[in-house]
Amino acid sequence: MKHFLSVYDAPSISELVQEGIRQKQNPFADAHLGKNKTIGLIFFNSSLRTRLSTQKAAQNLGMNVMTMNVGTDSWGLEMQDGVIMDATKAEHVKEAAAVVGQYCDIIGIRAFAELQDRDKDYAEQVLQQFKKYAGVPIVNLESATRHPLQSLADCITIEELKTTIRPKIVLTWLPHFKPLPQAVANSFCEWVNRIEADFVITHPEGYTLAPEFAGNAQVTNNQEEALKNADFVYGKNWSSYAEYGQVLTQQSTWMMTKQKMDLTNNGKFMHCLPVRRNLKVSDDLLDSEASVVIQQAGNRVWAAQAVLKGILEG
């Protein structure tokens, strides 16, 4: 791999999933690959799992790690080419990315959607500008439209826990009081549409995802119908794509509970975290044996390690 921005950069999902499982079984087997190499982790937005899991994965591979929060640890960066820089941004990405590329062998970038301009967000300007100017491989630590490291960890978790070759996987919208990006939902769809699964997306009216991400999944506004006989249920909130960035409903009836999981085929509940308890998911579900959110979060390390190994080998 040269870059890891989306599922399209993975030569084979199944091979990458198996590599993650191998890394989990022997975390330090490839520590020689990263010797005298440095990864820079650049955060435009806050992070817990992504920051720590990617750092741990890099260290397991023998890499040095540098982390920077843009706007507090560095100058604010101008992303637009050809502008007169007479506003608040003190440095242009053209110089900043090139300089970071002088210091680092790989750069990880985290930059969320602003949820103001759909075309701008879906153009992935921050990732594309770093890819254009850094001169080294770029890893997506969650962007405006995708979170591929999370999705790879999700696929690893499903592979570890599935009891049938073709499980039924349901992505369900959850209620939230403020607008959240579509990135995790988009990315989950993008990956699950490419593995062996019966895939269903359920959400209230108005929350249809972009067709290029929803793909061939079955889509329904009936959550209980969708949950029937599911092997895995993935809960996530996202704001409207059609009425971009808007919260159209806060229906508490869409919260996932242990009672709803009883509709499934002894299914496992997944969530990318962080999760607001008793708003999006009830205590009784999160604290039950059906919840695999901690195992899922743990697999973030092995997803990142599989990806970084592939880049280092390349």
N, C-alpha and C positions, 0 to 999 in steps of 0.2 A: 504493500500500500504506500502511496505517496502522501495522500491526505486522508482524513476521516471526517467528512462533513455530513454524510448521510449514508443510508443503506446502499446507495449506488457505488460507494467506495469499498464495500465489502466484496471481495472476489467470490466468497461463498458464505452464506449465513450459517449453514450447518457446520462448516469447518471452523468458522470463527467461534461458534457456540462450543464446539468440542475443545477448541484451544482454551477457551475460558475455563472449562471444567478441568482440563489438564493443569492449567496454572494454579487453580484452587488446590489441587492435590499435591503440587510440588512448587510452592511459591517462589523459591529461590534458584530453581534449576537454570534459569537463563540470566542470572545476575551479571554474567560477563558481557552481555549485549550492550548494557548501558554504561559500562565503565568509561569514565572521562567524557560522558555525554551529559548535556543539560537540557531540561525542559523548563520552559517559562509558562506559568499559568496566569493568564490575564483576565481579570474579572471586572466587567462593567456592572455586574449585579451580584447580590449576595449569594452565598452558597454554604451548605454544610456537607452533604454527602459527596457532591461532585468534587469539591475542593479536597477533602480528606482522602477519598477513595483514589483519586487520580494521583495525588502525592504519594500515597502508600504504594500504589501499583508501580510508579516510576522508581521509587526507592527499592522495591523488591527486584527490579530489573537492573539495579546498580546505578541509576541515574542521580545526578544532582538536580535539585528542584529550586526554582525561584518563583515567588508568587507576588503579584502586584494588583492592587485595586485602583482602577483608573478613576481619576478625579479626586482621590484622597492621597494615594501614594505617588501619583504622577500628575502631570498636566492633563487637563481635559483635551480630548482629541477631536479635531475637525475631520469628518469623514468625506465631505463633499469635495470633489476635484474642481479646480478652477474658480474657487471663491476668493473674495477679498476678506482676509481674516481680521476683521475689525470688530469682532464680537467677543464672546467669552472664552472661546477655545484658543489655547495658547500654542498648540502644536498640531501639525498636520499628520495624519496617519501615514502619509508617504514616507516621512522621515522616521516617525516613531516605529512603524513596523519593520522598516529596514534596519534600524538600530537594534531592536530586540532580536532580529534575525542574526545579527553579528554576535550576540551573546548566547543564543540558544540554538540547539539542534532540532528541537520540536517546539511549537508554540500551541498551547491550548487557549481557546477564546470562549468566554461566556458573555453573551449579550442578548438580552431579552427583547421581545417586541415592545414597542411603545404604545401600541393599540390606538393610534391616532390616524394613521395613514396605511391602509392595507397594502397598497402597491409598494410603498417604501419598505414596510416590514418584510413582505414576501420577496423582495429583491435581495434580502440578506446582505446589506451593504457592508456591515462591519466585518463579517467573515470574508466576503469577497475582496475587500480592500486589503486585509491582512494576507490573504492568499496571493494577491497581486504583487504586494510590495515586500513581503518578509523574506522570500527566497528560501524558506525552509518549510517542512510539512506542518500543516495546520490541523488541529483536532478540535472538533465541535464539542464544547462543554455545556451546551444548550444555547440555541440561537432563537431568532424570532419565530421560526417555523418548525424546528426539529430539536430532539434531544436523543441522538443516536446511541450514546453510551448507556443511557437509561434503558432504551429499547433492547439493546444487546443483553443487558443484565436481566431484563424481563424474559427474554427468550431462553437464557440460561436457566432461570428459575422454572419456567414451564417445562423445559427439557428434563430437569432433575425430578420434577414432581408428577409428570403426566403418567397416567395409567393405561392410556390407549394411544395408538399411533396417530389418530386424528382427533384430538380433543375439541370440544366446543368451547370457544373463548368469547366472552362477552365484554365489550367496553361499554360501561354505563356512565352517563353524565351524572354529576353530583351537584347539589345546590351550594351556592356561595354568594356572599353579599357584595363582592367587588369583582370587576372584570379580570379574568386571568387569560393568558395567551393560549393558543391552540397547540403549542409546540409538542407537549408530551403526547396528547391525543393523536396529533398528526403522525408523529414518529412511530408510536405504537401501531397504528394502522398500517403504516408503510412497511414495517417489518413483519407483522402477523399475516398480512396479505401474501407474503412470500414464503411462509412456512406451511407445513401440513396441518391444517386446522379448518374447522367450520367456524367462521368469524361473523359475529353479530354486533352491531353498534346500536345502542338505544339512548335516546335523548328526547327532551320535550321539543315541541315544534319551534322552529327558529334557530336551532343549534346544529344544523347540518354542516358537516366539515367540508372543506374544499374537495371536489371530486377526485383530484389527483392523489389525495391522501386516503379518502374513504375507499377508493378502488372498488373491488368486487364484493365487499362486505354486504351482508343483509342489514338493512336499516329499518328500525321500528321505533315508534313513539310509545309503545307498550312495554314498560320496563319488566313487569312481572312475567309477561309472555316470553320476553327475551331470556330471562333468567332460568326458565325451565330446563332442567337437565344439563346446565352448564357445568363444565369441568373447572373452568377458571373464570373469575369475575374481576375485571380491572376497573376500579373506580377513579374518576377524574372529573374535575370541573373545567370548563372552558367557556369563554365568552363567544358571542355570535360571530360567525364568519360573514354571513350575508349582511347583517347590520353591524358592521365591523366594530368589535370591542365593546359592544353593548351587553348589559345584563337585562335579559328580556323577562325573566321570571326567577323567583327565589323559592320555588315549590319545595317545601320541606318534605313532602311525600316522596321525593326522589332520594332522600338520604338512605344509605345502605345500612341494613340492620341484620342481626342474626336470624330473625324471622324470615327475611327475604332470602337469605342464603339457604334456608331449608327447602326452597324451591329447586335448588340445584342438585346435581349428581354428586353429593358429598364434595361440593366444589371448594376450591381455594380462593381466598380473597386477596387481591393485590392492589397496591397503591404506591405511587412513586415517593410519597412523603415530601414535605411535611403535610400533615393532615389535621384539620380542625375537628376535634372530637365532638360528637353529638350535634354537629352542624352538617358535616358531610358523611361521617361514618359514626355509628353508635359505639359506645364503650363495649357493649356486650359482643359486638363483632370483632373489634380490634383486639380484644383481650381473649378471644376464643381460639381454639385449635385450628379453625378455618383460616385464620389470618396468617399470611406468610410474608408480611411486609418487612419484617426484620431480616429474614433470609434473603429476600429480594434486595434489600439495601446492602447487605453484605456482599452480594454478587456484583455490586458496582465496582469493587476492587478488581475482580477477575475479568470483567468486561473491559475495563481500562487497560489491564495488563495484557490481554490478548491483542488489543488494538495497538498498543505501544510496541509490543514485540514484533508485530507485523511491519510496523513502520521502521523500526530499528533494523530488522533483517533486510528491508528493502534499500 
